[in-house]
Amino acid sequence: MVKQSLQPGKFQRAGSWATLFLFHAFIGIIFSSIVLFFVAAIADAIIKKYPLLKPIVDFGGPFNPMFWGPGFVIGFLLIRPLKQPAACWVWILGIIWLAVGVHESLYWYHLYYPRYYGTCSAWDNIKNEFFLMDSGRCGGGSEILKALVFTTPALSSVGYSLGAWAALGFPRKKTYPQIHG
């Protein structure tokens, strides 16, 4: 009877999985985004010194590895020793957060379309605000802010999850016990 009460139940295991998931969500979404801002600042300094590198850094827009790469590296390095599969599902929160941003943007687009968005369609507005980040199109300077607040955490979480999946699938070096005889 005492032995059964000491074993973790289904609710305790679910609670520990949820705690691990929230920990990895914080690391994958918030911490990876902060690291991304430092990487972007370093890339900006390099571009100012060597302007010929600008096309390489700008290639692919937000799908450039510079955006999701820090999350991938953090996910791989953290999950490799920990082997926690909860980290593989952090991308879901990032995509939900991006969907919330798109929904909010569409709401305001339809509310204020005639006055502020000019000739841009709803699809053009979404592409510009969340992926192209061109502040001169479709209504002004909020585009960069929405990309930073919604797209960056989403891409960081996807990179973190991919890094976690790679770490879980990457075989560890096997160490065999040495027998001294």
C-alpha positions in Angstrom: 0.0 0.0 0.0 2.8 2.5 0.9 4.8 1.4 -2.1 1.8 2.2 -4.4 1.5 5.7 -3.0 5.1 6.4 -3.6 4.9 5.6 -7.3 4.1 8.5 -9.6 0.5 8.4 -10.9 -0.8 9.4 -14.3 -1.7 12.9 -13.0 1.8 13.4 -11.5 3.4 12.3 -14.8 1.1 14.6 -16.8 2.0 17.5 -14.5 5.7 16.9 -14.9 5.3 16.6 -18.7 3.4 19.9 -18.7 6.1 21.6 -16.6 8.8 20.3 -18.9 6.8 21.6 -21.9 6.4 25.0 -20.4 10.1 25.1 -19.6 10.9 24.3 -23.2 8.3 26.7 -24.5 10.0 29.5 -22.5 13.5 28.5 -23.8 12.3 27.8 -27.4 10.1 30.9 -27.8 11.4 33.7 -25.5 15.1 32.8 -24.9 15.7 31.8 -28.5 14.1 35.1 -29.7 16.4 37.1 -27.4 19.5 35.2 -28.7 18.2 35.9 -32.2 18.2 39.6 -31.5 21.8 39.4 -30.5 22.7 37.5 -33.6 20.8 40.1 -35.7 22.8 42.9 -34.0 26.0 41.2 -34.8 24.9 40.5 -38.4 24.0 44.2 -38.7 27.4 45.3 -37.4 29.1 43.0 -39.9 26.9 44.3 -42.8 27.8 47.9 -41.9 31.5 47.0 -42.1 31.2 44.7 -45.2 28.1 45.9 -47.3 28.7 43.3 -49.9 27.5 40.6 -47.5 24.0 42.2 -47.2 22.4 40.1 -50.0 23.6 36.9 -48.3 22.2 38.0 -44.9 18.9 39.2 -46.5 18.4 36.1 -48.7 15.2 34.3 -47.8 13.7 36.9 -45.6 12.4 35.4 -42.3 13.1 31.9 -43.6 16.8 32.6 -43.6 18.7 30.4 -41.1 19.6 33.5 -39.2 16.0 33.6 -37.9 15.5 30.0 -36.9 19.2 28.9 -36.6 19.7 30.1 -33.0 16.6 28.2 -31.9 17.9 25.1 -33.7 21.3 25.3 -32.0 19.8 25.9 -28.6 17.3 23.0 -29.0 20.0 20.6 -30.2 22.5 21.5 -27.5 20.0 21.4 -24.7 18.1 18.3 -25.7 21.1 16.2 -26.6 22.1 15.6 -23.0 18.5 15.9 -21.5 16.7 13.7 -24.0 13.3 15.2 -23.2 10.7 14.8 -26.0 8.5 17.5 -24.7 10.7 20.0 -26.4 9.7 18.6 -29.8 6.2 20.1 -29.5 7.1 23.7 -28.7 6.5 24.7 -32.4 2.8 24.3 -31.8 2.7 27.3 -29.4 4.8 29.4 -31.8 2.5 28.7 -34.7 -0.6 29.4 -32.5 1.0 32.7 -31.5 1.6 33.6 -35.1 -2.0 32.6 -35.9 -3.2 35.0 -33.2 -1.1 37.8 -34.8 -2.5 37.1 -38.2 -6.1 37.0 -36.8 -5.5 40.3 -35.1 -4.1 41.8 -38.2 -7.0 40.7 -40.3 -9.4 42.1 -37.8 -7.8 45.5 -37.9 -7.3 45.3 -41.7 -11.1 44.9 -42.3 -11.9 47.5 -39.8 -9.6 50.2 -41.2 -9.0 49.1 -44.8 -10.4 52.1 -46.7 -8.4 54.6 -44.8 -4.9 53.1 -44.2 -4.1 50.2 -46.4 -4.5 51.8 -49.8 -4.3 49.3 -52.6 -3.0 46.3 -50.6 -5.3 43.2 -50.3 -5.6 41.3 -47.1 -3.2 38.7 -48.3 -0.6 41.4 -49.4 -1.0 43.0 -46.0 -0.4 39.7 -44.1 2.7 38.9 -46.3 4.1 42.3 -45.7 3.4 42.5 -42.0 4.6 39.1 -41.0 7.1 37.9 -43.7 8.4 40.7 -46.0 8.8 43.3 -43.3 8.8 46.2 -45.7 7.6 49.3 -43.8 7.0 51.3 -46.9 4.1 49.1 -48.1 0.5 48.6 -46.9 0.1 51.1 -44.2 3.3 52.1 -42.5 5.7 51.1 -39.8 3.7 48.6 -37.7 4.8 45.8 -40.1 8.2 45.4 -38.6 6.8 45.4 -35.1 4.4 42.6 -35.9 7.2 40.6 -37.5 9.3 41.0 -34.4 6.4 40.2 -31.9 4.8 37.3 -33.8 7.0 35.9 -36.6 10.3 35.9 -34.7 9.0 33.8 -31.8 7.2 31.4 -34.2 10.3 30.8 -36.2 12.5 30.5 -33.1 10.1 27.9 -31.7 10.1 25.9 -35.0 13.9 26.0 -35.0 14.0 24.9 -31.4 11.7 22.0 -32.1 13.7 20.9 -35.1 16.9 21.1 -33.1 15.2 18.9 -30.4 14.1 16.4 -32.9 17.6 16.3 -34.4 19.1 15.8 -30.9 16.7 13.0 -30.1 17.4 11.2 -33.4 21.2 11.8 -33.4 22.9 8.7 -31.9 25.0 9.2 -28.9 28.5 7.9 -28.8 28.3 4.5 -27.1 30.6 4.0 -24.2 31.3 0.5 -23.2 32.4 -0.4 -19.6 36.0 -1.4 -19.5 36.6 -4.7 -17.7 40.0 -4.9 -16.1 41.1 -8.4 -15.7 
